[in-house]
């Protein structure tokens, strides 16, 4: 297989990675931070319900947990409280096994690697630093780049724009049903990993082409996956 001199340079295809729960072991940290932020505001929401909403942006997450008819005046304070609580974990954020090597392997194979996260810009910077694969990453999208977060397709579409490839030449990798829904709406093929706490059946029902146990499992099966080589590569 021919590879470019610089990973991702002149790539014919792009692989778009969600970060939380897909590359970073952060889903349950977000669950705890939202639980405490909601508790501080007098809202008692079971952690199981919160976990099932992680992966959405805060706009959709609060709608799912508190209802769309609520008083939205407190949303900004809730989001800020979550951010403050979650920031306490920043120095301990840990990539999932295989995440670092998976990004590099995709780039070396000729994929343009784009991180597509619902996280805010500073939070994304912290996670990218922890991943330690900056030279493999061609571009990053965050919540500040879009007007509506997952499961809306906006984030995936913005990632495609930054990658400079059409939807049919891209693959999205995520850990939640929201990722599968967003990818499907954007017309992008999707792969899943189980590290976000969703079941294989739930992820497949959103249209994901295949589901792997973890980033390390996807890396081990890369040659037999949609990421074996970008479109047009021999």
Residue pairs with C-beta under 8 A, 6 or more apart in sequence:
1 109
1 229
1 233
1 234
2 110
2 233
2 234
3 108
3 109
3 110
4 10
4 11
4 110
7 104
7 107
7 108
7 113
7 135
7 136
8 107
8 110
8 111
8 112
8 113
8 136
8 138
11 110
11 111
11 112
11 138
11 163
11 165
11 230
12 110
12 165
12 169
12 230
12 231
12 232
12 233
13 110
13 111
13 112
13 165
13 169
13 170
13 171
13 230
13 231
13 232
13 233
14 111
14 112
14 113
14 114
14 138
14 159
14 160
14 163
14 164
14 165
14 169
14 170
14 171
14 230
15 106
15 111
15 112
15 113
15 114
15 170
15 171
15 172
15 173
15 227
16 114
16 115
16 116
16 156
16 159
16 160
16 163
16 170
16 171
16 172
16 173
16 188
17 23
17 103
17 113
17 114
17 115
17 116
17 172
17 173
17 174
18 55
18 116
18 117
18 172
18 173
18 174
18 175
18 176
18 179
19 26
19 115
19 116
19 117
19 119
19 124
19 127
19 128
20 26
20 27
20 30
20 54
20 55
20 117
20 118
20 119
20 127
20 175
20 196
21 27
21 54
21 55
21 174
21 175
21 176
21 193
21 195
21 196
21 197
22 96
22 99
22 173
22 174
22 175
22 179
22 193
22 195
22 196
22 215
23 95
23 96
23 99
23 102
23 103
23 115
23 127
23 131
23 215
24 93
24 94
24 95
24 96
24 99
24 127
24 130
24 131
25 93
25 94
25 95
25 96
25 195
26 89
26 93
26 127
27 51
27 54
27 55
27 175
27 195
27 196
27 197
28 51
28 197
29 86
29 89
29 93
30 54
30 82
30 86
31 47
31 50
31 51
31 54
32 47
32 85
33 82
33 85
33 86
33 89
34 45
34 50
34 53
34 54
34 61
34 65
34 82
35 45
35 47
35 50
36 81
36 85
37 78
37 79
37 81
37 82
37 85
38 44
38 45
38 50
38 65
38 66
38 78
40 81
41 74
41 77
41 78
41 81
43 65
43 66
45 65
45 66
49 65
50 65
51 197
53 60
53 61
53 64
53 65
54 61
54 176
54 196
55 118
55 150
55 174
55 175
55 176
55 177
55 178
55 179
55 196
56 64
56 118
56 149
56 150
56 151
56 178
57 118
57 143
57 148
57 149
57 150
58 75
58 78
58 79
58 82
58 143
58 149
59 75
59 148
59 149
60 148
60 149
60 150
60 151
60 152
60 178
62 70
62 75
62 78
62 79
83 120
83 123
86 123
87 123
90 123
90 126
93 126
93 127
93 130
94 130
95 130
95 131
95 132
96 193
96 195
96 214
96 215
96 216
97 214
97 215
97 216
98 214
98 215
98 216
98 217
98 218
98 219
98 220
99 131
99 133
99 215
100 131
100 132
100 133
101 216
101 219
102 215
102 216
102 218
102 219
102 222
103 113
103 131
103 133
103 136
103 137
104 133
104 136
105 219
105 222
106 113
106 136
106 222
106 227
107 113
107 135
107 136
107 137
107 138
108 136
109 222
109 227
109 228
109 229
109 230
109 233
110 229
110 230
110 233
111 227
111 230
112 138
112 139
112 163
112 164
112 165
113 136
113 137
113 138
114 137
114 138
114 139
114 140
114 141
114 159
114 162
114 163
115 124
115 128
115 137
115 139
115 140
115 141
115 159
116 141
116 155
116 156
116 158
116 159
116 172
117 124
117 127
117 140
117 141
117 142
117 143
117 155
118 142
118 143
118 149
118 150
118 155
119 127
119 142
119 143
120 142
120 143
120 144
121 142
121 143
121 144
124 140
124 142
128 134
128 137
128 140
138 162
138 163
139 159
139 162
139 163
140 162
141 155
141 158
141 159
141 162
143 149
143 155
145 155
145 158
146 152
146 154
146 155
146 158
147 154
148 154
149 155
150 156
150 176
150 178
150 179
150 181
150 182
151 177
151 178
151 181
151 182
151 185
152 182
152 185
153 182
153 183
153 185
153 186
155 182
156 172
156 182
156 183
156 185
156 186
156 188
157 186
159 170
159 172
160 166
160 167
160 170
160 186
160 188
163 170
167 186
167 187
167 188
168 187
168 231
169 230
169 231
170 188
170 189
171 188
171 189
171 190
171 191
171 226
171 227
172 179
172 182
172 183
172 186
172 188
172 189
172 190
172 191
173 179
173 190
173 191
173 192
173 193
173 218
174 180
174 182
174 183
174 190
174 191
174 192
174 193
174 196
174 208
175 192
175 193
175 194
175 195
175 196
175 197
175 198
175 203
176 196
176 198
176 203
177 198
177 202
177 203
177 205
177 206
179 190
179 192
179 206
180 190
180 192
180 203
180 206
180 207
180 208
181 206
183 189
183 190
183 207
183 208
184 190
184 206
184 207
189 209
189 226
190 206
190 207
190 208
190 209
191 208
191 209
191 210
191 211
191 212
191 218
191 225
191 226
191 227
192 198
192 200
192 203
192 204
192 208
192 210
192 211
192 212
193 211
193 212
193 213
193 214
193 215
193 217
193 218
194 200
194 203
194 211
194 212
194 213
194 214
195 213
195 214
195 215
200 211
203 211
204 211
209 226
210 225
210 226
212 218
212 221
212 225
218 225
218 227
222 228
